[in-house]
């Protein structure tokens, strides 16, 4: 998925030595974000948290150093402790990869439908549209809207001319096999094929 944001960049020693994926698995509890915001505003210490927690995911940033791209993926859990079918991913943007290698951005815009197809494989998807957000916190709080005709998936790409910690990021929310919308699509496809 990372390289689909700019196909001009490939995994080879001259460009990208490796892509490391940091995995998190937790419920996306809005109270966690509120608590972190309070800590930042009041300059309090960050609460104790585990490496795979939602807190750790919120604090994570994709990076690119010495040929290694670090990306972050959160498998969201429902109240029952099982996957709810949402995968939240923080990647380096296509523009950031282009700038790092002095390459052109071959595909302007966010290829969200292609990324979603890569994740799900041979499922006929409804219309997949990015719901562009204005900030990281807004992206974290924005729900996916998945019905039978369209999927509206929250996304944000940060510009390159902001502080380095926030520059050139791409945050997207994707639907996995465990999502009710995918089960509905598969059931509809099976009924059509009977």
N, C-alpha and C positions, 0 to 999 in steps of 0.2 A: 504494500500500500504506500509506504513512504516514497518509493521510487516512482510510483504512478503520478505523483504530484509534479515531477519534472523528469520525463523519460530520457532527457539528455544526460542525466547523471546515472552512472551504473556502478554496481558493486565490483570494483577491481582496485588493486593497490594504488593506482594513480588517482582515483577519485575517492571512493568510499571503501575503507578497509573492512568495516563491519557495521551492522546495525544491531544495537542492543535494545531489547524490549524489557522494560520494567513493568511487571504485572502486579495489579492490585485487585483485591476481591473484597467488596464491602457494600453495605447499603449506602445510598447517596442521601444522607440525612441532612435536610436544610439547616437544622440546628447547628451542625458542625461548622458550616460556612459562617453562620451568624456569630458563633463563638470565636472563630478565627478573626473575623472582621473586628470584633471587640478587642481582641488581643492586639491587633495591629494599631487600632485607633488609640488605645490606652497605653501602648508600648509595654504590654505585659508579655511574659514568656509564653511560647507556644505550648499548648497542652501536651502531655505525654501521649504518644500514639505508637502503634505498631507499623512496621515497614510496609505492610500490604493494606493499610487502612485508607479510608476516604480522606482523612486528614493528610496523609502522606501524598496521595494523588493530587489534592488541591495544591499543595506546596511544590509539587514537581514542575519542572519546565523541560521541554525538549531542548537538546543541545547538540552542537557539532564541534568536536575538537579532535585534532590530530587524526582526521580521517574516520572517526567513529561517530555515528549518529546515535543519540540516546533518545528513545521515544518511550511514552508511558501509556499504558492501557488499563482501564478500570472495567472489570466485569461487575456490573451492578447486581446486587442481590435483592430479592424481595423480602418481605417480612418473615417468610418461611425459611430463610437462609439459603434458598436455591436461586440460581440465575433467573433474572426477570427478562432476559433477552436483550438487554441494552449493553453496548460496548462503547465506552467513551475513550477517545484516543487523542493524545497530544503528540503532534508530529512537527517536523520542520517544514515550513511552507515551500512551495515550488519556487517562489521568488528568492527565498533564503538560499536554497540549493543553487540556483542560477548565479546569485551573487558570490557564493563561496568558490565557484569554479569558473567565474567569468564566462558563463554560458547564457544563451538566450532561454527565456521561458517559453517552451514549446507549446504548452497548453495554458493560456491565460484562463483564470477562473478556477473554481474548485470542481474537480470531476467527481462529485459526490455519488452520482448514479453508478459510475464505473467502480468506485471503491466499494459501494454496497454490493454490486454484482460479484466482485472479487471475493468478498466475504461469504456470500451465500451460494455462489455457484450457479447452477442451471435452474434457477427459479425465475419464472416470469414476474418481474416486479411491476408494481403500479408506478405512476409518475413519482420520481424521487426528487425532491426540491430542498435545497439548503434554506434553513431559516436563519439568515445572517444576524448575528448578535453584535452588540457594540463593545462588549467587554468580557473578560474572563468570568467574573462573577455572574453576569447576565447569562452567559453560556451555561454555567453550572446549574443555574436555576430554571432554565427553559426546558419544558417537557417536549418529548417527541410527540407528534400527532400522526398516528398510523391508522388509516382506514382503508377500505378495499380499493379506492380509486387513487389515493395519493398518500405519500409519506412525506411529512415535513420534518426535517431533521436539523436540529440546532448546529450551527457551525460558526466559526470565526477565523479570520486570517489577520494577523497583526502586521502592520507595515514594517518596513526596515528602518525607518527614521524615528524610532522611539528608543528609550533606554534598552541597552543590549539584552538585559534579562527578559524583556518582553518582545523583542524584535524577531520577525520572521517565523512566527508560530502559526500552526494550523490546528485548531481544535475541532473535532467532529464527534457526533454521536451517531452510532450505527446500530442496526438491527441484526441480531444473531438468530441462529436456528431456534433458540428457546423462546423467542418472542411470540406472543399470541397472534400477531399479524402474519408471521411466517407460517405458523400452523394452519391458519385460515387459508392462506394461499395454496399450501400443499394439499389440503383437503379439497379445495375447489378444483385444483388440477387433477386430482385422482378421480373425482366425480365426473369431470369432463371426459376423461379417458376411458370410462367404463362403457 
